[in-house]
Amino acid sequence: FRFSNSCPLVDGVMRTVQWILGLCTLGLALTSLEELPVYNVQFFDVAIPPMHRSTAQPMSSNSKQWLCHFGELPTETSDPVDKPSNLPSVISGDRFVSAFGERCLVLNMGWWVYEFCLGRWLRQYHEENEVVTSNYFLGLGPQAKKMDLIGLRQLRFTDGQATLLTKMGPAGVSPKALTTWEFVPGGSSADADPYYSTRYYDGTSCDLTGKPRETELRIHCTQSLAMNWTFTVVESATCMYLLSFHAVAVCKWPEMMHQLQKVQATAPTAPISCYYEAGDLLGEPPALEGVQQDAVVDMGAITQAFAGQDCFYRNEEWWVYQFCPGKWVRQYHMEDRLIQSEYILGIG
């Protein structure tokens, strides 16, 4: 959008969630994005109510002119979002296996390499010339001793070739890892990040405590494709670890969606209502010929129309917009072939 006096804002793009607007025409001396108020934008093809006309701000979008009324920020007494009664507090691990499959991810941190196999283990190792010289299990999952291609793969250790299963301890002893996950809402503020949590026990014995190593796993929602399927590991206490895994998929899970809606509902937001008027002042609205307003469209027909197409792109100066039918719409900026900024505008 652009104010009529050419105060630059976001030009020609409309997101379906919230806009952060620098309201320089309103005389606000705001110094950072964190200080800007957040507004929900709605568009109407009717005349602006007379009570708002005197204070409305002229704006333009895609060569169309609008009169926009800025609402007030809500008070802290806004009604909270009610929690659906069917949301479980404990979630079966089957949901996570179904969403992420049985695969291993590797994080190279210089000397140490971390291998995370969901449902199986988190291990920390160092290798030289393809020989594992140091190996520590930081926690074992409920499927740690599953005998398949992952569990039976042969690795080279300093004492010879062996499978990881032989490095876990007695073959007949099963790990006591949790088979369920808990959803932790984190709170109602934007900086209290919600996540799914479980724990892996029975890792390699710690020299300092004499106890097996343990890891807490946290899976977070991310709207960045660059962070999708990435993880970090920190030692939160002596031989106690925290693994944070980020995934786009969990953003659509019911517990996560409810919490994100709750945070959005309690955030300081206010409406911007934009009205498109007929007449010489703002021009006639475009005609919608042959369009049934309440028509129901078969999704199969839409899917067929895009068959064979991968993604579509549109360059708008600083931003690039990518539309992948059935997958997502995202907005990003690149410099030297590296993505510097990225936002997911919707997930299919």
C-alpha positions as CSV (number, residue, x, y, z in Angstrom):
1,F,0.0,0.0,0.0
2,R,1.0,3.6,-0.3
3,F,-0.4,6.7,1.4
4,S,-1.6,9.5,-0.9
5,N,1.4,11.7,0.1
6,S,3.9,9.1,-1.1
7,C,4.9,7.9,2.4
8,P,6.3,4.5,1.4
9,L,4.7,1.4,2.9
10,V,4.2,-2.1,1.4
11,D,3.1,-1.6,-2.2
12,G,0.8,-3.8,-4.1
13,V,0.7,-6.9,-1.8
14,M,-2.1,-8.0,0.4
15,R,-1.5,-10.7,3.1
16,T,-4.4,-12.5,4.7
17,V,-3.2,-12.2,8.3
18,Q,-1.8,-9.0,9.6
19,W,0.1,-5.9,8.4
20,I,2.7,-3.9,10.3
21,L,2.4,-0.3,9.0
22,G,4.7,2.6,9.5
23,L,2.1,5.3,10.0
24,C,4.3,8.3,9.2
25,T,1.3,10.3,7.8
26,L,-0.3,10.1,11.2
27,G,2.7,11.7,12.9
28,L,3.9,8.7,14.9
29,A,7.6,8.8,15.7
30,L,8.3,5.1,15.8
31,T,11.9,3.9,15.6
32,S,11.7,0.1,15.1
33,L,9.3,-2.6,13.8
34,E,8.9,-3.9,17.3
35,E,7.4,-0.6,18.3
36,L,4.9,-0.4,15.4
37,P,1.2,-1.2,16.1
38,V,-0.2,-4.2,14.3
39,Y,-3.4,-3.9,12.3
40,N,-5.8,-6.2,10.6
41,V,-6.8,-5.0,7.1
42,Q,-10.3,-5.5,5.7
43,F,-11.6,-4.3,2.3
44,F,-15.2,-3.4,1.4
45,D,-16.7,-2.5,-2.0
46,V,-19.1,0.0,-0.4
47,A,-18.9,3.7,0.5
48,I,-17.1,4.7,3.7
49,P,-19.5,5.5,6.6
50,P,-20.0,9.3,7.0
51,M,-18.7,9.2,10.6
52,H,-15.3,8.0,9.3
53,R,-14.9,10.1,6.2
54,S,-13.3,13.2,7.8
55,T,-10.5,11.1,9.4
56,A,-10.0,8.6,6.6
57,Q,-6.6,8.2,4.9
58,P,-6.5,7.9,1.1
59,M,-4.5,4.8,0.0
60,S,-3.8,3.0,-3.2
61,S,-3.2,-0.6,-4.1
62,N,-2.6,-1.9,-7.7
63,S,-3.7,1.4,-9.1
64,K,-7.0,1.3,-7.2
65,Q,-7.9,4.1,-4.7
66,W,-9.3,3.4,-1.3
67,L,-10.4,5.4,1.8
68,C,-9.2,3.7,4.9
69,H,-10.3,4.2,8.5
70,F,-7.8,3.2,11.3
71,G,-9.5,1.6,14.3
72,E,-8.4,1.8,17.9
73,L,-6.1,-0.7,19.6
74,P,-8.1,-3.1,21.8
75,T,-7.9,-3.1,25.6
76,E,-6.5,-5.9,27.6
77,T,-10.0,-7.1,28.5
78,S,-10.5,-8.6,25.0
79,D,-12.2,-12.0,25.1
80,P,-9.8,-14.9,25.0
81,V,-9.9,-17.6,22.4
82,D,-11.7,-20.6,23.9
83,K,-9.9,-23.9,23.9
84,P,-11.6,-26.7,21.9
85,S,-12.7,-29.5,24.2
86,N,-11.3,-32.2,21.9
87,L,-7.6,-31.2,22.0
88,P,-5.5,-33.9,23.7
89,S,-3.0,-33.0,26.4
90,V,-0.9,-36.1,25.6
91,I,-0.2,-37.0,22.0
92,S,0.8,-40.4,20.6
93,G,4.3,-40.7,19.0
94,D,2.6,-42.3,16.0
95,R,1.6,-38.8,14.8
96,F,5.2,-37.7,14.7
97,V,6.5,-40.8,12.9
98,S,3.7,-40.4,10.4
99,A,4.6,-36.7,9.8
100,F,8.4,-37.0,9.7
101,G,9.0,-40.6,8.8
102,E,12.1,-42.6,10.0
103,R,15.1,-40.7,8.8
104,C,18.2,-39.2,10.4
105,L,19.4,-35.6,10.3
106,V,23.0,-34.5,10.8
107,L,24.2,-31.2,12.3
108,N,27.9,-30.5,11.9
109,M,29.3,-28.3,14.6
110,G,33.0,-28.4,13.8
111,W,34.7,-31.0,16.0
112,W,31.4,-32.6,17.0
113,V,28.7,-34.0,14.7
114,Y,25.2,-34.5,16.0
115,E,22.9,-37.2,14.5
116,F,19.2,-37.0,15.3
117,C,17.0,-39.9,14.3
118,L,13.4,-39.3,15.4
119,G,12.1,-42.1,17.6
120,R,15.6,-43.6,17.9
121,W,18.4,-41.5,19.3
122,L,20.4,-38.3,19.5
123,R,24.1,-39.0,19.4
124,Q,27.3,-36.9,19.4
125,Y,30.4,-38.2,17.6
126,H,33.7,-37.3,16.1
127,E,35.3,-39.0,13.2
128,E,38.6,-38.9,11.4
129,N,39.2,-40.4,7.9
130,E,35.7,-42.0,8.1
131,V,36.6,-43.7,11.4
132,V,34.4,-42.8,14.5
133,T,36.9,-42.0,17.3
134,S,34.4,-40.7,19.8
135,N,30.7,-41.7,20.1
136,Y,28.2,-40.7,22.8
137,F,24.4,-41.4,22.8
138,L,22.8,-38.3,24.4
139,G,19.5,-40.2,24.7
140,L,17.6,-43.2,23.3
141,G,14.1,-43.2,21.9
142,P,11.5,-45.9,22.0
143,Q,12.7,-47.3,18.6
144,A,16.4,-47.1,19.4
145,K,16.9,-50.9,19.1
146,K,14.8,-51.4,16.0
147,M,16.7,-53.8,13.7
148,D,16.4,-52.3,10.2
149,L,18.6,-50.6,7.7
150,I,19.3,-47.7,10.0
151,G,19.9,-49.8,13.1
152,L,22.0,-52.4,11.3
153,R,24.2,-50.1,9.2
154,Q,27.9,-50.8,9.6
155,L,30.2,-48.0,10.8
156,R,34.0,-48.0,11.3
157,F,35.1,-47.5,15.0
158,T,38.6,-47.5,16.4
159,D,38.0,-51.0,17.7
160,G,36.7,-52.3,14.3
161,Q,33.5,-52.3,12.3
162,A,30.2,-52.5,14.2
163,T,26.6,-51.4,14.2
164,L,25.3,-48.6,16.5
165,L,23.0,-51.2,18.2
166,T,26.1,-52.9,19.6
167,K,27.2,-49.5,21.2
168,M,24.0,-49.1,23.2
169,G,24.5,-51.6,26.0
170,P,22.9,-55.0,26.6
171,A,20.8,-56.2,23.6
172,G,17.9,-57.4,25.8
173,V,17.4,-54.1,27.7
174,S,14.9,-51.7,26.1
175,P,15.3,-47.9,26.6
176,K,12.7,-46.3,28.9
177,A,12.0,-43.4,26.5
178,L,8.6,-41.8,26.5
179,T,6.3,-43.0,23.7
180,T,4.1,-40.0,23.9
181,W,4.5,-36.2,23.5
182,E,3.2,-33.3,25.4
183,F,2.1,-29.9,23.9
184,V,3.5,-27.0,25.9
185,P,1.6,-23.8,25.0
186,G,4.3,-21.5,26.4
187,G,2.0,-18.7,27.3
188,S,-0.1,-16.0,25.6
189,S,2.6,-13.6,24.6
190,A,4.4,-13.6,21.2
191,D,7.8,-14.4,22.7
192,A,6.6,-17.5,24.6
193,D,7.1,-20.0,21.8
194,P,4.8,-23.1,22.0
195,Y,6.2,-26.5,21.2
196,Y,5.8,-30.3,21.5
197,S,8.0,-32.1,24.0
198,T,9.2,-35.5,24.9
199,R,12.3,-37.0,26.5
200,Y,15.0,-39.6,25.6
201,Y,16.8,-41.4,28.4
202,D,19.5,-44.1,28.8
203,G,22.2,-42.3,26.9
204,T,26.0,-43.0,27.4
205,S,27.0,-42.8,31.0
206,C,28.3,-39.4,32.1
207,D,31.8,-39.3,33.6
208,L,30.9,-36.3,35.8
209,T,27.6,-37.5,37.2
210,G,27.8,-41.3,36.8
211,K,24.3,-41.2,35.3
212,P,23.1,-41.9,31.8
213,R,22.8,-38.8,29.5
214,E,19.3,-37.5,28.8
215,T,17.8,-35.2,26.2
216,E,14.6,-33.2,26.0
217,L,13.2,-32.9,22.5
218,R,11.2,-29.9,21.5
219,I,9.5,-29.5,18.1
220,H,8.6,-25.9,17.2
221,C,6.5,-24.4,14.4
222,T,8.4,-22.4,11.9
223,Q,7.1,-20.4,8.9
224,S,10.5,-20.2,7.3
225,L,11.3,-22.8,4.7
226,A,15.0,-22.2,5.3
227,M,14.5,-23.4,8.9
228,N,12.2,-26.3,8.0
229,W,13.7,-29.7,9.2
230,T,16.6,-28.0,11.0
231,F,17.7,-28.6,14.7
232,T,20.0,-27.2,17.3
233,V,21.5,-28.9,20.4
234,V,22.6,-27.3,23.6
235,E,23.8,-28.8,26.9
236,S,21.3,-27.2,29.3
237,A,23.0,-28.9,32.4
238,T,25.8,-31.4,33.0
239,C,25.1,-34.3,30.5
240,M,21.5,-33.0,30.1
241,Y,20.7,-31.8,26.6
242,L,18.0,-29.8,24.8
243,L,17.2,-30.5,21.1
244,S,15.1,-27.9,19.3
245,F,13.6,-29.1,16.0
246,H,11.8,-26.8,13.6
247,A,9.1,-27.9,11.1
248,V,6.5,-26.2,9.0
249,A,4.2,-29.2,9.2
250,V,3.4,-28.8,13.0
251,C,2.0,-25.2,12.3
252,K,-1.2,-26.8,11.1
253,W,-1.6,-29.3,13.9
254,P,-4.7,-28.4,16.0
255,E,-2.9,-27.7,19.4
256,M,-0.4,-25.4,17.7
257,M,-3.0,-23.6,15.6
258,H,-5.2,-23.0,18.6
259,Q,-2.2,-21.5,20.6
260,L,-1.1,-19.3,17.7
261,Q,-4.6,-18.0,17.3
262,K,-4.7,-17.3,21.0
263,V,-1.5,-15.3,20.8
264,Q,-2.8,-13.4,17.8
265,A,-6.0,-12.7,19.6
266,T,-4.3,-11.3,22.6
267,A,-1.7,-9.2,20.6
268,P,-2.2,-5.5,20.4
269,T,-4.1,-5.4,17.0
270,A,-6.6,-2.9,15.6
271,P,-8.7,-2.9,12.4
272,I,-8.0,-0.9,9.2
273,S,-11.2,-0.8,7.2
274,C,-10.7,0.3,3.5
275,Y,-13.7,1.3,1.4
276,Y,-13.9,1.4,-2.4
277,E,-16.3,4.0,-3.6
278,A,-18.0,4.5,-7.0
279,G,-18.0,7.9,-8.7
280,D,-15.5,10.3,-10.1
281,L,-13.5,10.6,-6.9
282,L,-12.2,7.0,-6.8
283,G,-13.3,5.5,-10.1
284,E,-15.7,2.7,-10.8
285,P,-14.9,-0.7,-9.2
286,P,-14.0,-3.4,-11.7
287,A,-16.9,-5.5,-12.9
288,L,-17.0,-9.2,-12.1
289,E,-18.6,-10.6,-15.2
290,G,-19.8,-14.1,-15.3
291,V,-18.7,-14.9,-11.7
292,Q,-21.2,-16.5,-9.4
293,Q,-20.5,-15.0,-5.9
294,D,-21.3,-18.1,-3.9
295,A,-20.1,-20.7,-6.5
296,V,-18.6,-23.9,-5.2
297,V,-15.5,-24.8,-7.1
298,D,-14.3,-28.4,-7.5
299,M,-10.8,-28.7,-6.1
300,G,-10.1,-31.5,-8.6
301,A,-10.7,-29.1,-11.5
302,I,-8.2,-26.6,-10.0
303,T,-5.6,-29.3,-9.4
304,Q,-6.0,-30.5,-13.0
305,A,-5.6,-26.9,-14.3
306,F,-2.2,-26.7,-12.6
307,A,-1.1,-30.3,-13.5
308,G,2.5,-30.4,-14.6
309,Q,3.3,-27.0,-13.0
310,D,5.7,-26.7,-10.2
311,C,5.9,-23.2,-8.9
312,F,5.2,-19.7,-10.3
313,Y,7.3,-16.6,-9.5
314,R,6.7,-12.8,-9.6
315,N,9.4,-10.2,-9.0
316,E,8.3,-7.0,-7.2
317,E,11.5,-5.0,-6.9
318,W,12.9,-6.0,-3.4
319,W,10.6,-9.1,-3.0
320,V,10.1,-12.3,-4.9
321,Y,6.8,-14.1,-4.6
322,Q,6.6,-17.8,-5.1
323,F,3.3,-19.7,-5.6
324,C,3.5,-23.5,-5.5
325,P,-0.1,-24.8,-6.1
326,G,-1.2,-27.0,-3.3
327,K,1.9,-26.3,-1.2
328,W,2.5,-22.7,-0.2
329,V,2.8,-19.0,-1.1
330,R,6.0,-17.4,0.2
331,Q,7.7,-14.0,-0.1
332,Y,11.5,-13.7,0.1
333,H,14.4,-11.5,-0.7
334,M,17.8,-12.8,-2.1
335,E,21.3,-11.3,-2.2
336,D,24.2,-13.1,-3.8
337,R,21.9,-16.1,-4.4
338,L,21.3,-16.4,-0.6
339,I,17.8,-15.9,1.0
340,Q,18.1,-13.0,3.4
341,S,14.4,-12.6,4.4
342,E,11.6,-15.1,4.0
343,Y,7.9,-15.3,5.0
344,I,5.3,-18.0,4.5
345,L,2.1,-16.3,3.4
346,G,0.0,-19.5,3.5
347,I,0.3,-23.2,3.5
348,G,-1.7,-25.5,1.2
